[in-house]
Amino acid sequence: MKPLMTVTLAGGAKTEVLLADDIKDLSAHLGGYGRSVVWVFDSNTNKLFRQLPPSRIILESGESAKNLVSLERIISLALDEGLGRDGRIIGFGGGVVGDISSLAASLYMRGCRLTLVPTTLLSMVDASIGGKTAVDFHGMKNMIGTFYPANEVLISIDVLKSLSEREYKSGLAEVIKHALLSEDQELYKLLLARRTEILDREEETLMKLVELSLLVKKSYIERDPTETQGIRKALNLGHTFGHALESSTRFSAFSHGAAVAWGTVRALEAGVASGITDKKYASAASKLFGSFGYDLDHRIGRGEWIEYRNHLSKDKKKLGGEVQFVLLRGSGKPELHPLPWNLIQSLVMEKAIGRG
Ligand SMILES: NC(=O)c1ccc[n+]([C@@H]2O[C@H](COP(=O)([O-])OP(=O)(O)OC[C@H]3O[C@@H](n4cnc5c(N)ncnc54)[C@H](O)[C@@H]3O)[C@@H](O)[C@H]2O)c1
């Protein structure tokens, strides 16, 4: 295992991010923890392990498992296995497994050790660092949670091979978003220069891609560890437009990342219309998303506007009664702005036939 970076959050809590050569290297590292561990998989990520460890929970795959019942199962197993505070919960999966395992680790005996092994691109570059833990509650996403950074995050790029195209592209959109939020151009240039290798999931390229993407997230969360300074809100670029699209299309037509890609392009257009974003920059950044095959031209039907608008209004990033959008003054220069409803409507809704 190779140390990749250390992320330091509130109270000096540190997350060591380590890179494995392959899943064997990863297993050897985890094997070193002996018996005082509880593993959490889902019904897809358990298949990545040839021989499953004895003390394990296998959750149903998908968001529906992100609930208090799953949390209780993990904590019960930890108790049955006699884990102490120095015991360890290992979350082996995507963001869902990661968020529940982290919440369980933060609560078990007021906090035990936590290792995350992210197995989706989204969880590698986003969900696994930053300390946010959660389960959904009464239909509301991430309603119950804590801040509890993992002690370590172990990344093995080879696990991405089995990921579906939809999930892979979902994570890739967050990587492109990070490139736009980065103050330097390295990630942006890598995305431009290595498009084919990235789409083919070529391992060397992905290692670099994941590292650069993590560095961007690290730079925002370290400056705003508990999301109270406004800085971390920048990571919501594309999410306000995108969440409302996901909700109004019933979470089926667009993956989370595909909706974020669409939403980021709408945010770039909104920035241009408001005189904040340079037109050339917006057009180049939109082209970058387009080159990875996202559906950016989608517009909601005229009959869907009210519903879309209601979802936007519910967005939890509301501030002082107004929905705040992350706009870009340039690469790595995010700003929060409210937008007028008529501008939002003109950006997201199809034009009336026969009108200009
Ligand atoms: N804590 C945070 O900061 C943070 C940030 C972003 C998202 N999230 C949360 O993360 C969740 C989304 O994460 P996600 O996109 O990873 O979803 P996910 O965990 O549901 O994984 C997506 C799908 O991929 C499957 N899968 C995972 N790894 C695989 C692999 N290597 N091969 C084959 N299949 C595999 C899963 O079983 C699942 O069906 C949401 O609940 C979101 O709220 C948290």
The ligand as a Gaussian input file, in Angstrom:
#p B3LYP/6-31G(d) Opt

LIG

0 1
 N      -20.480000      11.188000       2.547000
 C      -20.360000      11.976000       1.505000
 O      -19.642000      12.981000       1.529000
 C      -21.090000      11.642000       0.246000
 C      -20.763000      12.312000      -0.947000
 C      -21.428000      11.942000      -2.111000
 C      -22.390000      10.951000      -2.071000
 N      -22.694000      10.325000      -0.900000
 C      -23.712000       9.266000      -0.835000
 O      -23.206000       8.190000      -1.624000
 C      -24.328000       7.458000      -2.144000
 C      -24.077000       7.209000      -3.616000
 O      -22.871000       6.507000      -3.753000
 P      -22.587000       5.547000      -4.981000
 O      -22.865000       6.284000      -6.232000
 O      -21.281000       4.933000      -4.777000
 O      -23.794000       4.512000      -4.877000
 P      -23.932000       3.014000      -4.317000
 O      -23.159000       2.816000      -3.092000
 O      -25.392000       2.729000      -4.281000
 O      -23.254000       2.161000      -5.493000
 C      -23.868000       2.174000      -6.778000
 C      -24.105000       0.758000      -7.286000
 O      -22.855000       0.182000      -7.659000
 C      -22.704000      -1.102000      -7.050000
 N      -21.269000      -1.300000      -6.876000
 C      -20.454000      -0.681000      -5.996000
 N      -19.181000      -0.996000      -6.244000
 C      -19.173000      -1.868000      -7.280000
 C      -18.156000      -2.519000      -8.019000
 N      -16.873000      -2.307000      -7.760000
 N      -18.532000      -3.344000      -9.019000
 C      -19.847000      -3.516000      -9.317000
 N      -20.844000      -2.898000      -8.696000
 C      -20.514000      -2.077000      -7.682000
 C      -23.520000      -1.011000      -5.792000
 O      -23.889000      -2.281000      -5.328000
 C      -24.722000      -0.193000      -6.253000
 O      -25.641000      -1.011000      -6.912000
 C      -25.570000       8.279000      -1.856000
 O      -26.278000       7.706000      -0.786000
 C      -25.012000       9.635000      -1.458000
 O      -25.854000      10.310000      -0.543000
 C      -22.043000      10.652000       0.249000

